[in-house]
Amino acid sequence: MAKSREINMNLPSADDLFTTQEERDHKNQEYVKNISLFDITDFPNHPFKVRMDAKMVETIESVREHGVLLPALVREKPTGGYEMISGHRRKMASELAGFENMPCIVRNLNDDEAVIVMVDSNLQREEILPSEKAFAYKMKLEAMKRQGKRTDLTSEPVARKLKGKESAEILGEQVGESKDTIRRYIRLTELIPEILEMVDEKKIAMRPAVELSYLPKEEQEILYDTMESEACTPSHAQSIKIRKFSAEGRLNEDVLLSIMAEEKPNQVEQWKIPKNRLKKYFPSGTSQQKMEETIIKALELYRRREKSRER
């Protein structure tokens, strides 16, 4: 029986058939050009906020006086126009400074490469909110996993690069965080926007926020309403308790109110009076406890006297 032989037919791609070699070479090269701001769209689900803050005002003034000194990075869209990879703040500053165009580096990037470059370029900023890191780390980690054989923009095989490491560990090394910290940040993406904003505003710390991220969205909404009405936020210990009740199917508004009502050492309001202001009222060597007891007694007497005057 004759052996069947595989026939390897290298058929030309549509690109090869309908474009010239010069056009193909140009597509794979990056180049700088002035592009109309109207032709540049924002990166889809861009995790970094473009805020009108003091630094933006400085950037607007700089662009107005000197123009955009560092070109933005964009890629061509299949449907026409360009997609911003890095330079969202410069684009906004250019718009507010009255410019119609801005210099851009046009680079040929696939979707995952674009995500990685977008995240890496924005992580260089001085101030980054927890929510920005959360979504940025999640996007980059997913892109790294999809790449499979690549962990950066080189063609180095993952087997050579990873050496048994997880993607989260590699990402952590790249951004200077532990893999556990990377995972904690990514957990924050499970929070409803209102609670995530409280994390950005430093009203809720990272560890309690991670615990709360395991609650279903409906329970998070009840928790948010409770925090707003009671003007308090849960401690780490309280968050663990809330998560436990949720996992057991026993979390409701009454349970939340009960847990939130527990006194937390870091949220007990304290009044402090400088000791030198009290010295003249007490004999030398009086202990702090004795001073506090005497002050409370004096205040009780004062309150009684005021009440008797009101009668």
C-alpha positions in Angstrom: 0.0 0.0 0.0 1.5 3.3 -1.1 2.1 5.8 1.7 0.1 9.0 1.4 2.3 12.0 1.3 1.3 15.4 2.8 1.4 18.2 0.3 2.4 21.5 1.9 0.9 24.3 -0.2 1.9 27.7 1.0 -0.9 29.8 -0.4 -0.6 33.5 -0.4 -2.7 35.5 2.1 -5.2 38.1 1.1 -2.7 40.7 2.3 -0.1 39.3 -0.1 -2.6 39.3 -3.0 -4.1 42.8 -2.6 -1.3 44.9 -1.2 2.2 45.8 -2.4 5.4 44.9 -0.5 5.9 48.6 0.2 2.4 48.8 1.8 3.1 45.7 3.9 6.5 47.0 5.1 4.9 50.3 6.0 2.2 48.5 8.0 4.8 46.8 10.2 6.8 49.9 10.8 6.0 52.6 13.3 6.0 56.2 12.2 5.2 59.7 13.6 2.5 61.9 12.1 0.1 64.7 13.1 -3.4 63.3 13.5 -6.7 65.1 14.0 -8.0 64.8 17.5 -11.4 63.9 16.0 -9.8 60.8 14.4 -8.5 59.4 17.7 -10.8 57.4 20.0 -10.1 56.4 23.6 -8.8 52.9 24.4 -11.8 50.6 25.2 -12.4 50.2 28.9 -9.5 52.5 29.7 -8.8 51.9 33.4 -7.0 55.2 34.1 -9.1 58.2 34.8 -8.4 61.5 33.1 -9.0 64.1 35.8 -9.2 67.8 35.6 -6.7 68.4 38.5 -3.8 70.8 39.1 -1.5 68.6 37.0 -3.9 68.7 34.1 -4.0 72.5 34.3 -0.2 72.6 34.2 -0.3 70.2 31.2 -2.8 72.4 29.4 -0.6 75.5 29.9 2.5 73.6 28.7 0.7 72.4 25.6 -0.6 75.9 24.9 2.9 77.3 25.1 5.1 74.6 23.7 2.8 72.1 22.0 2.8 68.4 22.7 6.5 67.6 23.2 6.1 63.8 23.6 4.0 62.2 20.9 1.1 60.0 21.9 1.0 56.3 20.9 -1.8 55.1 18.8 -2.7 52.2 16.5 -4.8 52.1 13.3 -8.3 50.8 13.6 -9.6 48.4 11.0 -12.7 50.6 10.5 -10.6 53.7 10.0 -9.2 56.3 12.3 -6.9 55.6 15.3 -7.2 54.2 18.8 -5.3 55.8 21.7 -2.8 53.6 23.5 -0.9 56.1 25.6 -1.6 59.8 25.7 -5.2 60.3 26.9 -4.1 63.2 29.2 -2.1 64.9 26.4 -5.1 64.5 24.1 -7.4 66.2 26.6 -4.9 68.9 27.2 -4.6 69.5 23.5 -8.4 69.8 23.1 -8.6 72.3 26.0 -5.6 74.3 24.7 -7.5 74.8 21.4 -5.4 72.4 19.2 -7.0 70.4 16.4 -4.1 67.9 15.9 -1.4 66.2 17.9 1.8 64.3 17.1 1.4 60.6 17.4 3.5 57.5 17.0 1.5 55.0 14.9 2.4 51.4 15.9 1.1 48.1 14.6 -0.2 46.3 17.7 -2.6 43.4 18.1 -5.2 43.6 20.9 -3.2 41.9 23.7 0.0 43.9 22.8 -2.0 47.1 22.9 -3.4 46.3 26.4 0.1 45.5 27.7 1.6 48.7 26.3 -1.3 50.8 27.5 -1.0 49.5 31.1 2.8 49.7 31.2 2.9 53.2 30.0 0.3 54.5 32.4 1.7 52.7 35.5 4.7 55.1 35.2 2.4 57.9 36.7 3.2 59.1 40.2 -0.4 58.9 41.5 -2.5 55.9 40.7 -5.8 55.1 42.4 -6.5 51.6 43.7 -9.4 51.2 41.2 -7.0 52.1 38.4 -4.4 49.5 39.4 -7.2 46.9 39.9 -8.6 47.1 36.4 -5.2 47.7 34.8 -3.7 44.6 36.5 -6.7 42.5 35.5 -6.5 43.6 31.9 -2.8 43.0 31.6 -2.9 39.6 33.4 -5.7 38.4 31.0 -3.7 39.6 28.0 -0.6 37.8 29.3 -2.6 34.6 29.7 -4.1 34.9 26.2 -0.7 35.4 24.7 0.3 31.9 25.9 3.7 31.7 24.2 4.7 35.3 25.0 4.9 37.3 28.3 6.0 40.6 26.8 6.3 42.1 23.3 9.2 39.8 22.3 8.9 36.4 20.7 10.7 34.7 23.7 8.8 31.5 24.4 6.9 31.3 27.7 8.6 28.1 28.7 11.9 29.8 28.7 10.6 33.0 30.3 8.3 31.5 33.0 10.4 28.7 34.4 7.3 27.4 36.3 6.1 30.9 37.4 2.5 31.9 37.4 1.4 34.9 35.2 0.4 36.8 38.4 4.0 36.3 39.8 5.5 37.6 36.5 3.2 40.6 36.5 4.1 41.3 40.1 7.8 41.3 39.3 7.2 43.7 36.4 5.3 46.2 38.5 7.1 45.7 41.9 4.2 43.9 43.7 3.8 40.4 45.2 1.5 38.0 43.4 -0.8 38.1 46.4 -1.0 41.9 46.2 -1.8 41.6 42.5 -4.6 39.2 43.3 -6.0 41.5 46.0 -6.1 44.4 43.6 -7.9 42.3 41.0 -10.4 41.3 43.6 -11.4 45.0 43.9 -12.9 44.8 40.4 -15.7 42.8 41.9 -16.8 45.7 44.1 -19.8 47.8 43.1 -18.7 51.3 41.8 -19.9 53.1 45.0 -17.8 50.9 47.3 -14.8 51.0 45.0 -15.0 54.8 45.1 -14.8 54.6 48.9 -11.6 52.6 48.5 -10.2 55.3 46.2 -11.1 57.9 48.8 -9.4 55.9 51.5 -12.6 55.5 53.5 -12.2 51.7 53.3 -8.8 50.0 53.5 -7.5 47.4 51.1 -7.9 44.3 53.3 -11.6 45.0 54.3 -12.4 45.9 50.7 -11.0 42.5 49.5 -13.3 40.6 52.0 -16.3 42.7 50.9 -15.6 41.9 47.2 -16.8 38.4 47.8 -20.3 39.6 48.6 -23.0 39.3 45.8 -23.7 42.7 44.2 -27.2 42.8 45.9 -25.6 42.5 49.4 -22.9 45.0 48.5 -25.7 47.5 47.7 -27.4 46.9 51.1 -24.0 47.3 52.8 -23.3 50.6 51.0 -26.7 51.9 52.0 -26.0 50.9 55.6 -22.6 52.6 55.6 -24.1 55.7 54.2 -27.0 55.8 56.8 -24.8 54.9 59.7 -21.8 57.0 58.6 -19.3 54.3 59.3 -17.3 51.6 57.5 -16.4 48.1 58.5 -13.0 47.2 60.0 -11.1 44.1 58.7 -12.5 42.0 61.4 -16.0 43.1 60.7 -15.6 42.6 57.0 -14.5 39.0 57.7 -17.6 38.5 59.8 -19.8 40.0 57.1 -18.3 37.7 54.5 -18.9 34.7 56.8 -22.6 35.6 57.3 -22.9 36.1 53.5 -21.4 32.7 52.7 -23.8 31.0 55.2 -26.8 32.8 53.6 -27.6 34.7 56.8 -26.6 38.2 55.8 -29.4 40.8 55.9 -29.8 44.5 56.8 -30.4 43.7 60.5 -27.2 41.6 60.7 -25.3 44.3 59.0 -26.5 46.9 61.4 -25.6 44.7 64.3 -22.0 44.1 63.0 -21.5 47.7 62.1 -22.7 48.9 65.5 -19.7 47.1 67.1 -17.2 49.6 68.4 -13.9 49.7 66.6 -10.9 51.1 68.5 -9.7 53.1 65.5 -13.1 54.8 65.1 -13.8 55.7 68.7 -13.9 59.5 68.8 -11.3 60.9 71.3 -10.9 64.3 72.8 -7.5 65.4 73.9 -6.6 68.2 76.3 -3.0 69.2 76.7 -1.7 68.1 80.1 -0.1 71.5 80.8 -3.6 73.1 80.7 -4.8 70.8 83.5 -1.8 70.9 85.8 -2.9 74.0 87.7 -6.2 72.2 88.7 -4.5 69.1 90.2 -1.9 68.5 92.9 1.5 67.4 91.6 1.8 63.7 90.9 -1.9 63.2 90.2 -2.3 60.2 87.8 -4.1 60.6 84.4 -6.8 58.2 85.5 -7.5 60.3 88.6 -7.6 63.5 86.5 -10.1 61.9 84.1 -12.4 60.7 87.0 -12.3 64.2 88.6 -13.1 65.9 85.2 -16.1 63.5 84.6 -17.4 64.2 88.2 -17.0 68.0 87.6 -18.9 67.7 84.3 -21.7 65.8 86.0 -22.1 68.5 88.7 -22.1 71.1 85.9 -24.8 69.3 84.0 -27.0 69.0 87.1 -26.6 72.7 87.9 -27.6 73.7 84.3 -30.7 71.4 84.5 -31.7 73.0 87.8 -31.5 76.5 86.3 -33.8 75.4 83.4 -36.6 74.5 85.8 
